[in-house]
Amino acid sequence: MKKSNNPIVNKVIDKFDSVYIMTKSFVENRLSAIKAILVSGDAGTGKTYWVKKAIEDMELEPEDVYYIKGASVSAAALFVILHKFSEQGKLVVLDDCDIIHKSTGEKNAILD
């Protein structure tokens, strides 16, 4: 992104650039020991935009990316998704998925 004369704007630009670079590096370096990245920050700061931009720039096939936006997902469903997309070249993005919960009927192994 283009730099500004405003130091606060430049700080935001640097943050956006780092999110983009981390996402792109994560997807391009498929043999890395790092298998996940966490992007966090205040609402409206461009996290989703930069992750999607990095994915778009890498020209991944739609079937290679599983994108979950703003949902709750059961632990069992998440396990299946992560297993299905665990092959090299696949990507799972959890965007604003605040709740991972037990499915109805799932037993709690610790309490049962």
Contact map, one row per residue, 1 for C-alpha under 8 A:
1110000000001000100000000000000000000000000000000000000000000000000000000000000000000000000000000000000000000000
1111000000001000000000000000000000000000000000000000000000000000000000000000000000000000000000000000000000000000
1111100011001000000000000000000000000000000000000000000000000000000000000000000000000000000000000000000000000000
0111111011000000000000000000000000000000000000000000000000000000000000000000000000000000000000000000000000000000
0011111011000000000000000000000000000000000000000000000000000000000000000000000000000000000000000000000000000000
0001111111000000000000000000000000000000000000000000000000000000000000000000000000000000000000000000000000000000
0001111111100000000000000000000000000000000000000000000000000000000000000000000000000000000000000000000000000000
0000011111110000000000000000000000000000000000000000000000000000000000000000000000000000000000000000000000000000
0011111111111000000000000000000000000000000000000000000000000000000000000000000000000000000000000000000000000000
0011111111111100000000000000000000000000000000000000000000000000000000000000000000000000000000000000000000000000
0000001111111110000000000000000000000000000000000000000000000000000000000000000000000000000000000000000000000000
0000000111111111000000000000000000000000000000000000000000000000000000000000000000000000000000000000000000000000
1110000011111111100000000000000000000000000000000000000000000000000000000000000000000000000000000000000000000000
0000000001111111110000000000000000000000000000000000000000000000000000000000000000000000000000000000000000000000
0000000000111111111000000000000000000000000000000000000000000000000000000000000000000000000000000000000000000000
0000000000011111111100000000000000000000000001100100000000000000000000000000000000000000000000000000000000000000
1000000000001111111110000000000000000000000000000000000000000000000000000000000000000000000000000000000000000000
0000000000000111111111000000000000000000000000000000000000000000000000000000000000000000000000000000000000000000
0000000000000011111111100000000000000010000000100110000000000000000000000000000000000000000000000000000000000000
0000000000000001111111110000000000000000000000000110110000000000000000000000000000000000000000000000000000000000
0000000000000000111111111000000000000000000000000000010000000000000000000000000000000000000000000000000000000000
0000000000000000011111111100000000001000000000000000000000000000000000000000000000000000000000000000000000000000
0000000000000000001111111110000000001000000000000010011000000000000000000000000000000000000000000000000000000000
0000000000000000000111111111000000000000000000000000011001000000000000000000000000000000000000000000000000000000
0000000000000000000011111111100000000000000000000000000000000000000000000000000000000000000000000000000000000000
0000000000000000000001111111110101111000000000000000000000000000000000000000000000000000000000000000000000000000
0000000000000000000000111111110000000000000000000000001000000000000000000000000000000000101000000000000000000000
0000000000000000000000011111110000000000000000000000000001000000000000000000000000000000000000000000000000000000
0000000000000000000000001111111100000000000000000000000000000000000000000000000000000000000000000000000000000000
0000000000000000000000000111111100000000000000000000000000000000000000000000000000000001100000000000000000000000
0000000000000000000000000000111110000000000000000000000000000000000000000000000000000001000000000000000000000000
0000000000000000000000000100111111100000000000000000000000000000000000000000000000000000000000000000000000000000
0000000000000000000000000000001111100000000000000000000000000000000000000000000000000000000000000000000000000000
0000000000000000000000000100000111111000000000000000000000000000000000000000000000000000000000000000000000000000
0000000000000000000000000100000111111000000000000000000000000000000000000000000000000000000000000000000000000000
0000000000000000000000000100000001111100000000000000000000000000000000000000000000000000000000000000000000000000
0000000000000000000001100100000001111110000000000000000000000000000000000000000000000000000000000000000000000000
0000000000000000000000000000000000011111000000000000000000000000000000000000000000000000000000000000000000000000
0000000000000000001000000000000000001111100000100000000000000000000000000000000000000000000000000000000000000000
0000000000000000000000000000000000000111110000100000000000000000000000000000000000000000000000000000000000000000
0000000000000000000000000000000000000011111010100000000000000000000000000000000000000000000000000000000000000000
0000000000000000000000000000000000000001111110000000000000000000000000000000000000000000000000000000000000000000
0000000000000000000000000000000000000000111111000000000000000000000000000000000000000000000000000000000000000000
0000000000000000000000000000000000000000011111100000000000000000000000000000000000000000000000000000000000000000
0000000000000000000000000000000000000000111111100000000000000000000000000000000000000000000000000000000000000000
0000000000000001000000000000000000000000001111111100000000000000000000000000000000000000000000000000000000000000
0000000000000001001000000000000000000011100111111110000000000000000000000000000000000000000000000000000000000000
0000000000000000000000000000000000000000000001111111000000000000000000000000000000000000000000100000000000000000
0000000000000000000000000000000000000000000001111111100000000000000000000000000000000000000000000000000000000000
0000000000000001001100000000000000000000000001111111110000000000000000000000000000000000000000000000000000000000
0000000000000000001100100000000000000000000000111111111000000000000000000000000000000000000000000000000000000000
0000000000000000000000000000000000000000000000011111111100000000000000000000000000000000000000000000000000000000
0000000000000000000100000000000000000000000000001111111110000000000000000000000000000000000000000000000000000000
0000000000000000000110110000000000000000000000000111111111000000000000000000000000000000000000000000000000000000
0000000000000000000000110010000000000000000000000011111111110000000000000000000000000000000000000000000000000000
0000000000000000000000000000000000000000000000000001111111110000000000000000000000000000000000000000000000000000
0000000000000000000000000000000000000000000000000000111111100000000000000000000000000000000000000000000000000000
0000000000000000000000010001000000000000000000000000011111110000000000000000000000000000000000000000000000000000
0000000000000000000000000000000000000000000000000000001111111000000000000000000000000000000000000000000000000000
0000000000000000000000000000000000000000000000000000001101111101100000000000000000000000000000000000000000000000
0000000000000000000000000000000000000000000000000000000000111111100000000000000000000000000000000000000000000000
0000000000000000000000000000000000000000000000000000000000011111100000000000000000000000000000000000000000000000
0000000000000000000000000000000000000000000000000000000000001111110000000000000000000000000000000000000000000000
0000000000000000000000000000000000000000000000000000000000011111110000000000000000001000111000000000000000000000
0000000000000000000000000000000000000000000000000000000000011111111000000000000000000000011110000000000000000000
0000000000000000000000000000000000000000000000000000000000000011111100000000000000001000001110000000000000000000
0000000000000000000000000000000000000000000000000000000000000000111110000000000000000000000111100000000000000000
0000000000000000000000000000000000000000000000000000000000000000011111100000000000000000000111101000000000000000
0000000000000000000000000000000000000000000000000000000000000000001111100000000000000000000001111000000000000000
0000000000000000000000000000000000000000000000000000000000000000000111110000000000000000000000111100000000000000
0000000000000000000000000000000000000000000000000000000000000000000111111000000000000000000000011110000000000000
0000000000000000000000000000000000000000000000000000000000000000000001111100000000000000000000001111100000000000
0000000000000000000000000000000000000000000000000000000000000000000000111110110000000000000000001011100000000000
0000000000000000000000000000000000000000000000000000000000000000000000011111110000000000000000000001111000000000
0000000000000000000000000000000000000000000000000000000000000000000000001111111000000000000000000001111000000000
0000000000000000000000000000000000000000000000000000000000000000000000000111111100000000000000000000011000000000
0000000000000000000000000000000000000000000000000000000000000000000000001111111110000000000000000000000000000000
0000000000000000000000000000000000000000000000000000000000000000000000001111111111000000000000000000000000000000
0000000000000000000000000000000000000000000000000000000000000000000000000011111111100000000000000000000000000000
0000000000000000000000000000000000000000000000000000000000000000000000000001111111110000000000000000000000000000
0000000000000000000000000000000000000000000000000000000000000000000000000000111111111000000100000000000000000000
0000000000000000000000000000000000000000000000000000000000000000000000000000011111111100000100000000000000000000
0000000000000000000000000000000000000000000000000000000000000000000000000000001111111100000000000000000000000000
0000000000000000000000000000000000000000000000000000000000000000000000000000000111111110000000000000000000000000
0000000000000000000000000000000000000000000000000000000000000001010000000000000011111110011100000000000000000000
0000000000000000000000000000000000000000000000000000000000000000000000000000000001111111011000000000000000000000
0000000000000000000000000000000000000000000000000000000000000000000000000000000000011111110000000000000000000000
0000000000000000000000000000011000000000000000000000000000000000000000000000000000000111110000000000000000000000
0000000000000000000000000010010000000000000000000000000000000001000000000000000000000011111000000000000000000000
0000000000000000000000000000000000000000000000000000000000000001100000000000000000001111111100000000000000000000
0000000000000000000000000010000000000000000000000000000000000001110000000000000000001100111110000000000000000000
0000000000000000000000000000000000000000000000000000000000000000111100000000000011001000011111000000000000000000
0000000000000000000000000000000000000000000000000000000000000000111100000000000000000000001111100000000000000000
0000000000000000000000000000000000000000000000000000000000000000001110000000000000000000000111111000000000000000
0000000000000000000000000000000000000000000000010000000000000000001111000000000000000000000011111000000000000000
0000000000000000000000000000000000000000000000000000000000000000000011100000000000000000000001111100000000000000
0000000000000000000000000000000000000000000000000000000000000000000111111000000000000000000001111111000000000000
0000000000000000000000000000000000000000000000000000000000000000000001110000000000000000000000011111000000000000
0000000000000000000000000000000000000000000000000000000000000000000000111000000000000000000000001111100000000000
0000000000000000000000000000000000000000000000000000000000000000000000011110000000000000000000001111110000000000
0000000000000000000000000000000000000000000000000000000000000000000000011110000000000000000000000011111000000000
0000000000000000000000000000000000000000000000000000000000000000000000000111000000000000000000000001111101000000
0000000000000000000000000000000000000000000000000000000000000000000000000111000000000000000000000000111111000000
0000000000000000000000000000000000000000000000000000000000000000000000000000000000000000000000000000011111000000
0000000000000000000000000000000000000000000000000000000000000000000000000000000000000000000000000000001111100000
0000000000000000000000000000000000000000000000000000000000000000000000000000000000000000000000000000011111110000
0000000000000000000000000000000000000000000000000000000000000000000000000000000000000000000000000000000011111001
0000000000000000000000000000000000000000000000000000000000000000000000000000000000000000000000000000000001111111
0000000000000000000000000000000000000000000000000000000000000000000000000000000000000000000000000000000000111111
0000000000000000000000000000000000000000000000000000000000000000000000000000000000000000000000000000000000011111
0000000000000000000000000000000000000000000000000000000000000000000000000000000000000000000000000000000000011111
0000000000000000000000000000000000000000000000000000000000000000000000000000000000000000000000000000000000111111
